Amino acid sequence: MASTFKMKLQKVKMTPKPLNKIEDFCLKLFDLIGADENVASACVASVMHGTRFGVDSHGVRLIPHYIKVLETGRLNKNPSIKFENLKLGSGLLDGDHSQGALPTYKAMDHAIEMAKITGIAAVGIMNSSHFGPAGAYTLHAAKKNMIALAFCNSDSFVRLHGGAERFHGTNPISMAVPTGELDPWLFDMATSSVPFNRVELFRSLDLNLPQDVASDKIGNSTQDPHVAEMLDPLGARFGFKGAGLGGISEIFSAVLTGMKLSPELLPMSGPDMTTPRELGAFVIAIDPEGFIGSFLFKEGMQKYLSLLRNSAVKEKFFVMAPGDREWQTARKRDKNGVVLDPVTIEQFKLLADRFGITSKFNFGSDHD
């Protein structure tokens, strides 16, 4: 599949764009529409995490959508975010219909501070919206020596195991863990076989989907991204496992926060782009000092990772810990930049032309 992507990208003659240039362009767009600086920096940080780590479905390709819904009023450009500490290690944060990154980063920071006292703490997030890659928030905590988990529900995209209609959202789950090494252990997954943004990415590249990741309008699996109407739950023939994991994220994100369930949420893609969607999310921070202690915990993680990476492998195969592939990608992209997909390039060009910043950022050319 990687070689197919490479051939497609060579065909359209795209050249890598430096990460710092992409980041500056995205921040400039938020500034030009009058969005709060904290909203801008949080949102761009989250999607740059996706682009840097190779989670392109939740990377900067989301920026044109976020700009649109900030301008149409679905998202609040200048939110007033409030946190209520309800018990010693728990509370609720009201995101005031912000783009989801800022409330989630803030919720994680509150959870971290509480966990320093209680050992483990959780914050439910209310009145939020799509928050991009879940791993951005757990990695944020792992860099502060916390074990962290993050959950979010979303509008219905995923059929149940044996189901013939959309029910759960892609409902991601992420966990990150400090290891005492340079790179934290990092796990980030949709509870569907793939996120729907991945289907859209395959559409833009005109590639067939892998088997058992998406279904047509009556629930039959298809590899044609252009006829895919819903996603399959993770697990293929054992999709009840993915459906169950989707339910875990749903309960934390929506039921425990009093927010809308996936089937009740307005679709991310519209047609209503003015009404707030009232998503929930949920974060947990765990301080190893409240258990075995950070030193012994990291020592144990290093032992675990050493055993994992040196375990026996099948011929022509290799094993990796969660995050290993992403850290490799991040270092390559830090050095070489990233090739954006053709649809994102076109959307960036339209935005650059609209705001009169084409000459500075030049996303319409492959020779900058």
ABEGO torsion letter per residue (X at the ends): XAAAAAAAAAAAGBBBBBAAAAAAAAAAAAAAAGBBAAAAAAAAAAAAAAAAAGBAAABAAAAAAAAAAAAAGABBABBBBBBBBABAABBBBBAGGBBAAAAAAAAAAAAAAAAAAAGBBBBBBBGBBBAEBAAAAAAAAAAAGBBBBBBBBBBBABBBBGBABBBBBAGBBBBBBBAGBABBBBBBBBABABBAAAAAAAAAAGBBBBBGABBBAAGBBBABAAABABBBBBGEAAAAAAAAAAAAAAAAAAAAAGBBBAAABBBAAOABAABBAGBBBBBBBBBAAABAEAAAAAAAAAAAAAAAAABBBBBGBBBBBBGAAAAAAAAAAAAAEBBBBAAAAAAAAAAAAAAGAAAAAGAABAAX
